Amino acid sequence: MSLGGYSPPADSTPSVFFIPLAAIANKIESQIN
């Protein structure tokens, strides 16, 4: 699951959610692998 290619819209709201979401997903991914 690679989130690096995701570019959020110019609207600031998605990136506010995306940044912690990417961090959480990265943490989960490292626990799974």
Rosetta constraint file for C-alpha pairs under 8 A:
AtomPair CA 3 CA 22 HARMONIC 6.90 0.50
AtomPair CA 8 CA 14 HARMONIC 6.11 0.50
AtomPair CA 8 CA 15 HARMONIC 5.99 0.50
AtomPair CA 8 CA 18 HARMONIC 7.76 0.50
AtomPair CA 9 CA 14 HARMONIC 7.02 0.50
AtomPair CA 9 CA 15 HARMONIC 7.92 0.50
AtomPair CA 11 CA 15 HARMONIC 7.76 0.50
AtomPair CA 12 CA 16 HARMONIC 6.46 0.50
AtomPair CA 13 CA 17 HARMONIC 6.72 0.50
AtomPair CA 14 CA 18 HARMONIC 5.83 0.50
AtomPair CA 15 CA 19 HARMONIC 5.87 0.50
AtomPair CA 16 CA 20 HARMONIC 7.42 0.50
AtomPair CA 17 CA 21 HARMONIC 6.08 0.50
AtomPair CA 18 CA 22 HARMONIC 5.88 0.50
AtomPair CA 19 CA 23 HARMONIC 6.40 0.50
AtomPair CA 20 CA 24 HARMONIC 6.08 0.50
AtomPair CA 21 CA 25 HARMONIC 6.03 0.50
AtomPair CA 22 CA 26 HARMONIC 5.98 0.50
AtomPair CA 23 CA 27 HARMONIC 6.23 0.50
AtomPair CA 24 CA 28 HARMONIC 6.18 0.50
AtomPair CA 25 CA 29 HARMONIC 5.94 0.50
AtomPair CA 26 CA 30 HARMONIC 6.23 0.50
AtomPair CA 27 CA 31 HARMONIC 6.40 0.50
AtomPair CA 28 CA 32 HARMONIC 6.28 0.50
AtomPair CA 29 CA 33 HARMONIC 6.21 0.50
